[in-house]
Amino acid sequence: MNIGEFNLKKGRLIGSIATRAIDLPKLALRPVESDNELAPAYEIVAPNVGGRVVQIGALWEATAKRTGEVFLQGNIDDPSMSEPLPIALFGTVEEGYRVAWRRQDQRDDFGPAVRSPRDNAPSGSGRGDDYGFGDSTADANGGLSSQGAAADLDDEVAF
C-alpha cells in the first residue's frame, strides 16, 4: 500500500507520509555519510512541535531477491507512536520515491492463544476439554453433577 512520496526539491529529498492515523506532511531524507558498512543510507527527519528537526527513522539499501531491484527500507519510530511503522521506498532520487507500507507478519512464539480442546486433552481425561484441570463437577445447568469428577467427591468431611 502506497502511503507517501519523496521528491527532489532544491537539492533535497522532501516528502510526506499519511495514513488514517498518521499525518507526517513535512519529511526529509538526509544522506548519512559513514565508512561503516552497516550505517543507513538515509536518516528520516521531521520538524517537531517546536519546529526543531529531529530524526524519526532511518533507511538502508536493500535488493529484491526476485527482481534485483534496489530499494530503501526501514522504519519510522517515535515515542508518541504505539509501534514502529515499517516502510520501503521504491524509485530513484531523480524520479522520486514512492513510500510503501506493509504489515509485518506477527510471530507466534508460544503457539496459538486458543487451543482446540481435543488437541491438548490429557490421555485418560473424560471429555477432553479440561485443559489439564480435571473434569468439571457441574452439570449442564450449573448444578452438582452425579457423574465424572463429582461422583468421586466425598460429601463428608472428617473432623
LUMDREN-233629 format. One line per 4 residues: number of its first residue (from 1); their letters; for each residue y, x, z of N, C-alpha, C. Coordinates in steps of 0.001 Angstrom, whole numbers, plus 524288, in hexadecimal, padded with zeros to 5 digits. Atoms other than C-alpha are relative to their C-alpha. Layout:
N
NUM> A> Y/X/Z/Y/X/Z/Y/X/Z; ...
END
This chain:
159
1> MNIG> 7FB71/8034C/80000/80000/80000/80000/804D1/8037B/80000; 7FB25/7FD06/8003C/80D2F/805A5/7FC0E/803EC/7FDB4/803D2; 7FC54/801CD/7FBFE/81708/80501/80713/8053D/802C7/7FFB7; 7FAFF/7FD51/8006A/82215/80DB3/80260/80028/803C1/7FB7C
5> EFNL> 7FF50/7FC28/80424/8273A/8183F/7F98B/803CD/80438/801BA; 7FC68/7FBA8/7FF47/82E22/82560/7F974/801B1/801D9/7FAA0; 7FDED/7FE1E/804F2/836FB/82A20/7EE83/803C4/8047C/80102; 7FC81/7FB8A/7FFB7/83ED0/83664/7EBE7/8059A/7FE21/7FF3A
9> KKGR> 7FA81/80181/8004F/84D42/833EA/7EEC1/80345/80487/80214; 7FC92/7FB99/7FE99/8571F/83F00/7EEC7/7FCDE/80480/8025B; 80333/7FB9E/7FE59/84C37/848E7/7F07F/7FCA4/7FF06/804CE; 8032C/8014E/7FB63/845B2/841D3/7FBEB/7FC59/7FB75/7FECA
13> LIGS> 803A4/8045C/8008A/839BF/83903/7FCA8/8015A/7FBEC/8041D; 7FE24/80431/7FC92/83F30/82C75/80275/7FCD3/7FB1A/7FECF; 802FC/804BA/800FF/837AE/81FD7/80467/80001/7FC3B/80482; 8006D/8040B/7FBFA/833B1/81442/80C8F/7FA60/7FE1C/8003B
17> IATR> 80513/80276/7FF2B/827A2/80DBD/81219/80105/7FAE1/802CB; 7FF5C/8051B/7FD8B/826B9/7FF63/81583/7FACD/7FD1A/80003; 80479/80378/7FF67/81BBB/7F6CF/81A9F/801FC/7FB30/802D2; 7FE5C/804A8/7FD23/81BDB/7E9D9/821A8/80260/8016A/8053F
21> AIDL> 7FE41/7FEA2/7FABD/81DE9/7F0AB/82EBB/8035B/804F1/8003B; 7FD2E/7FB07/80004/82440/7FD9D/82ABD/803F4/80002/7FB99; 7FC0B/7FF5E/80406/830FF/7FFDF/82383/802A8/8053B/800DE; 7FDAE/7FACB/7FFC0/834B9/80E07/8213D/80324/800C5/7FAFF
25> PKLA> 7FCF8/80004/804D5/83FE8/80D09/81764/8021F/80557/7FE62; 7FDC9/7FAE0/80140/84495/81B39/8182E/7FC48/80446/801C5; 803A1/7FBC4/7FEEB/83A22/825A6/81761/80118/8047A/7FC41; 7FF8D/7FB7A/8036C/83A3A/8334C/811DD/7FB46/8037F/800CD
29> LRPV> 80428/7FC22/7FFAE/82FF1/83D7E/80ED4/8029A/80558/7FFFF; 7FDBB/7FAC9/7FF78/833E3/84AF4/81387/7FBA6/80400/7FF1B; 80418/7FC23/8010A/82BEE/8562B/80D93/7FF4A/803AB/804AE; 8013D/7FC61/7FBC4/8251D/85ED1/8177E/7FF21/8055F/7FD95
33> ESDN> 800B5/7FAA8/801D4/82660/86D5F/8152A/7FD01/802F3/8042F; 80354/7FD5C/7FC3F/81B2B/87455/81BDF/7FBEE/8033E/7FD22; 80435/7FCD1/8021E/8115D/87F1F/81948/7FAAF/7FE12/801DD; 804D9/8021D/7FDD7/8073B/87783/82110/7FDA0/7FC2E/7FC12
37> ELAP> 80282/80361/803DE/7FD85/87157/817A2/7FED0/7FA8D/80219; 800F7/80526/7FDAC/7FB88/86608/82132/80503/7FCD7/800C8; 7FAFD/802BA/7FF4D/809FE/86271/8216A/80066/7FB86/7FC16; 7FF40/8044D/803B3/80DDF/85580/81B4A/8038C/801A6/7FB7E
41> AYEI> 7FC93/7FF0E/80475/814A6/8552C/80E18/80572/7FDC9/80117; 7FB0A/80293/7FED5/81F38/84BE1/8131C/7FFF5/7FDCA/8058C; 7FF16/80317/7FB47/824AF/84676/81FC2/80286/7FAEE/7FE40; 7FD79/80502/80110/82865/8381F/81F79/8041C/7FF54/8043F
45> VAPN> 7FBBF/80071/7FC38/835AA/8365C/825EE/802F8/7FAE7/7FF22; 7FCFF/804DB/8002C/83E15/82A8E/8291F/8043F/8003C/80426; 7FC00/80043/7FBDE/84A93/827B3/83094/7FE1C/7FC6F/80468; 8015B/80367/7FB9D/84847/8225A/83E4B/80483/7FC3F/8010A
49> VGGR> 7FC00/803F1/7FEE8/85070/81788/84486/8054D/80271/80115; 7FB19/7FD43/7FF0E/85AC7/8219B/84838/8020E/802DC/7FB3F; 7FE4E/7FD72/804C2/85B99/826D8/83A53/7FE09/8058E/7FF5F; 80232/7FABC/8006D/85492/833AE/83D16/7FB18/7FFDC/7FC9D
53> VVQI> 8049E/7FFAA/80358/84A38/837F4/83353/7FB7C/80227/8033E; 804A0/7FE74/7FD03/83CB8/838B8/8399A/7FB39/7FFE1/7FC76; 804DF/7FFF2/802F2/82F45/83BF2/83467/7FC8D/7FB8A/801ED; 80387/80449/7FE8B/8262C/83026/83417/7FAAE/80082/7FD58
57> GALW> 80509/7FF4D/80281/81AFC/835B0/82C39/7FFD1/804F2/7FCCB; 800C7/7FB78/80352/81599/83FFA/8232B/7FC21/7FEA3/7FBB1; 80368/800D9/80479/80EA0/840BC/8161B/7FD9A/80528/7FE44; 802DB/7FB7E/801EB/80458/84A3B/8113D/7FE3C/7FEDD/7FA78
61> EATA> 80227/800AE/8053D/7FFEE/84C82/8034B/7FA1E/7FF24/8005B; 8059A/8011C/80042/7F286/8470B/80029/7FE8F/7FF41/7FA45; 801E7/800B5/80555/7EA2E/84604/7F3FC/7FBC6/7FBD5/7FFFE; 803E8/80424/80082/7E2A6/839DC/7EFFC/7FAEE/8024D/7FDF1
65> KRTG> 8051A/7FDD6/8018C/7D426/83D14/7EEF9/7FE4E/7FE2D/7FA93; 801D9/80219/80506/7D177/83435/7E35D/8035D/801AB/7FB66; 7FC8B/7FF22/80478/7DD75/83678/7DAF0/80297/80558/7FFF0; 7FD57/7FAFD/7FFBA/7E2DB/84381/7DF91/805E1/7FF7B/80098
69> EVFL> 7FA67/800F2/7FF63/7F039/83D28/7E143/801E7/80233/80534; 7FD97/7FDED/7FB48/7F8F4/84422/7EB05/803C1/7FBDD/8021D; 7FC8E/803D1/7FD8B/7FFD4/83B2B/7F4AD/8016B/801FA/8056E; 7FE6C/7FEA5/7FAAB/8062A/83BB3/8021F/7FDC5/7FBF7/803B3
73> QGNI> 801F5/803BA/7FC24/80017/835B1/80E2F/801A0/801BD/80573; 7FE80/7FEE1/7FAA1/803E0/834B9/81C6E/800CD/7FAFF/80308; 7FF01/8047D/7FC9B/808BF/82BA0/82704/805BE/7FFB7/80166; 7FAFD/800E0/7FD71/8152E/825BB/82BE6/7FEA3/7FE51/80582
77> DDPS> 80146/80139/7FA8C/81510/82541/83AAE/804E8/80080/80349; 7FB8A/8000A/7FC7C/81EC8/82276/84559/7FE4A/7FD4F/80507; 80181/802A1/7FB20/81D98/81EBE/853C3/80106/7FA1D/80002; 7FEEC/8059E/80033/82340/81167/85046/7FBE2/7FCFD/7FCE9
81> MSEP> 80415/8028D/80321/817A9/80EA0/84748/7FAFA/7FFB4/80324; 804E4/800A2/7FD22/80ACD/8097E/84C9B/7FBC9/803C1/7FE1C; 803BF/7FC45/8021F/80312/8129B/843B6/80266/80293/7FB38; 7FDE2/7FD61/804A4/805A3/81C68/838C1/7FF1B/7FCC8/7FB16
85> LPIA> 80069/8029E/8050D/807C4/8174A/82B01/7FE24/80400/7FC00; 801F6/7FC4B/803E2/7FEFB/81EB3/8216B/80221/7FEAA/7FA96; 7FDCA/800EA/8052B/8055A/82076/81426/7FE36/80439/7FC3C; 800E9/7FC3C/8042B/80310/82748/80732/80437/7FF20/7FBE6
89> LFGT> 7FC03/80047/80407/80D40/82A55/7FCE0/7FDBD/801E1/7FADF; 80203/7FEC8/80528/8099C/82A41/7EE84/80484/80062/7FC32; 7FBEC/7FF1D/803DC/81220/82F7E/7E3A3/8018A/805B7/8000A; 7FDEF/7FAAF/80001/81A86/83B93/7E200/8059B/7FFE1/801EF
93> VEEG> 7FA91/7FF9E/7FE4C/82796/84072/7E6C7/80392/7FDCC/7FBC5; 7FC9C/80195/8044F/82D84/83E0C/7D952/7FFCC/7FA18/7FEED; 8007B/805A0/8013B/82822/83041/7D709/80077/7FC88/804CA; 7FFC4/802F7/7FB21/82889/82C1F/7E54E/7FA90/7FEFF/8021D
97> YRVA> 804FF/80110/7FD5F/81DE7/8287E/7EEEF/7FF97/7FA40/80178; 80148/80532/7FDFF/81798/81B60/7F1BC/7FD28/800D0/80527; 80271/7FF84/7FADB/813CF/819BE/80004/7FBC3/7FBD4/80075; 8046B/80394/7FF5A/80665/813C9/80223/7FE19/8004D/8059D
101> WRRQ> 8022D/8006E/7FABF/80047/80F5A/80ECF/7FAA3/7FD9F/7FF8E; 80511/802A4/7FFA4/7F256/80C0C/8122A/7FE34/8003B/8059D; 801FB/80054/7FAAB/7EBFF/807D7/81EB6/7FB9E/803F2/800B1; 8041D/7FC4A/7FEC7/7E3BE/81267/824DF/7FB23/7FCFE/8019C
105> DQRD> 804DE/80262/7FE40/7D56C/80EFD/826CE/7FF83/800CA/805DC; 8008F/7FFB5/7FA58/7D331/80BEE/83519/7FACE/8027D/80159; 804D2/7FD97/7FE2F/7C94E/814CE/83B71/7FDCA/7FCD5/80474; 8029A/802D3/7FBD3/7BF65/80E9D/84455/7FC39/803C4/8029D
109> DFGP> 80329/7FC08/7FD6E/7BA78/81957/84D4D/7FBDB/7FDBE/80399; 80383/8023B/7FC1E/7B369/81004/85668/7FCB8/7FB89/7FDDE; 802FF/80448/8023E/7AD33/80665/84D10/80321/7FAFC/8003F; 7FD1F/804F2/80013/7B107/7F83D/84B40/8010C/7FDF1/8057A
113> AVRS> 7FE87/80218/7FAE7/7B7EF/7F165/8566B/7FC87/7FB66/80185; 80361/80474/7FEEA/7AF5B/7E552/85535/7FAAF/80128/7FDAD; 8053F/7FEBE/801D2/7A0F7/7E7BB/8543A/7FCCA/7FB09/7FF7F; 8038D/8045C/800AE/796AF/7DE7F/84F6A/7FC45/7FFEB/8049E
117> PRDN> 80379/8003F/7FB75/78EC4/7D9B8/85B22/7FA83/801F4/7FED0; 80549/7FE67/8015B/7820E/7DC55/85408/7FF9F/805F3/7FF6B; 8001E/7FA5C/800D8/785DE/7EA74/850F1/7FF60/80315/80506; 7FFF2/7FCF6/7FB2A/78763/7EEA3/85F14/7FCB9/7FDA3/80457
121> APSG> 8032C/80280/7FBF9/77D8F/7E624/86628/7FC22/803E8/80236; 803DF/7FC80/7FDB9/775D9/7EE50/86FCB/7FA94/7FDBE/7FF28; 80545/801F4/800F2/7675B/7ED9E/86D59/7FE29/7FCE8/804BA; 8020A/80348/7FBD0/76126/7E2D8/87541/803F4/7FC28/8021C
125> SGRG> 7FC2F/803C8/7FDFB/76DC4/7DB44/8776A/7FED2/7FAB4/7FD9D; 80146/80556/8018F/76CAE/7CCA1/8763A/80268/7FE6B/7FAD6; 7FD8F/80224/804AC/7767B/7C79F/86C51/8028E/80439/7FCA4; 7FD9E/7FBE2/80314/77C0B/7D4AA/867DF/805E9/7FFE4/8000E
129> DDYG> 7FA4B/8001B/7FFE2/78A18/7D145/86B6C/80228/8019E/8054D; 7FE51/7FE92/7FABD/78B12/7D76D/878D3/8031C/80516/8001D; 7FD16/7FB19/80051/79139/7E453/8744E/7FEC5/803A3/80485; 80192/7FC79/7FBD6/789A1/7EB57/87EF3/8012D/7FE15/80578
133> FGDS> 7FEA5/8020A/7FAD3/78E4E/7E2B2/88A23/7FBEC/7FC2B/8020D; 803F9/803B2/7FE58/7821E/7DA27/88AFA/8012A/7FA8B/7FE0F; 7FF59/80565/801C2/78008/7CBEC/88791/803A2/7FD03/80398; 7FC83/8034F/7FCF8/78982/7C191/88C10/7FCE6/7FC7B/803B3
137> TADA> 80260/803B8/7FC5D/7865D/7B913/897C9/80214/7FA83/7FF18; 7FDAE/8051F/8010E/78E49/7ADDA/891EE/7FD4C/7FD6B/7FB67; 8020F/802D7/80475/78927/7A340/8891C/8047E/7FEC9/7FC49; 7FC12/8012D/803F5/79080/79DF4/87D4B/8049F/7FCFC/8022A
141> NGGL> 7FBCA/8031D/7FD9E/7989C/794E5/8860D/802CB/802DF/80463; 7FD75/7FD03/7FBE1/79C65/79F9F/88F92/7FD69/7FF8B/80548; 802CC/8008A/7FB0A/79304/79B71/89A3B/7FBDD/8043A/8008F; 80417/7FC2E/7FF04/78870/7A3E5/8A055/7FB29/7FE91/7FCE1
145> SSQG> 80493/800DA/8034A/77D33/7A54A/896D3/7FB07/80066/80343; 80509/7FF91/7FD4B/76F31/7A38D/89B10/7FC53/80392/7FCF8; 80335/7FC7A/80323/76A6D/7AD43/890D3/80282/80564/7FFCF; 7FDEE/7FABD/800B7/76C38/7BBAA/88DD6/8013B/8029C/8052D
149> AAAD> 7FE77/7FD08/7FB5D/77387/7C3CB/897F3/8009B/7FC77/804C3; 7FF2B/8038E/7FB98/77699/7B7D5/8A051/7FAE3/7FEA9/802B6; 80517/80156/7FDAE/7681C/7B517/8A277/7FE40/8043C/803E0; 8016F/7FBB8/7FC8E/766F1/7C257/8A933/80367/80049/804EA
153> LDDE> 7FC85/7FFCE/7FB71/771E1/7BF90/8B2F9/7FD41/7FDB9/804D0; 801F2/801ED/7FB02/76E36/7BDC2/8C10F/804A6/7FDB3/802DE; 7FB9A/802A0/7FD80/77732/7B3A1/8C72A/8008B/80148/805C5; 7FFD2/7FEE7/7FA61/773D8/7B7E8/8D4E0/8018D/8059B/800E5
157> VAF> 7FE25/7FAD3/7FE9F/77B03/7C354/8DAA0/7FE2C/8012C/8058C; 801F4/7FE8F/7FAC3/7746C/7CA29/8E5FB/8045D/80262/8033A; 7FC0E/7FDCD/7FC6E/77D1C/7CD0A/8F1D9/7FD7D/80348/80405
END
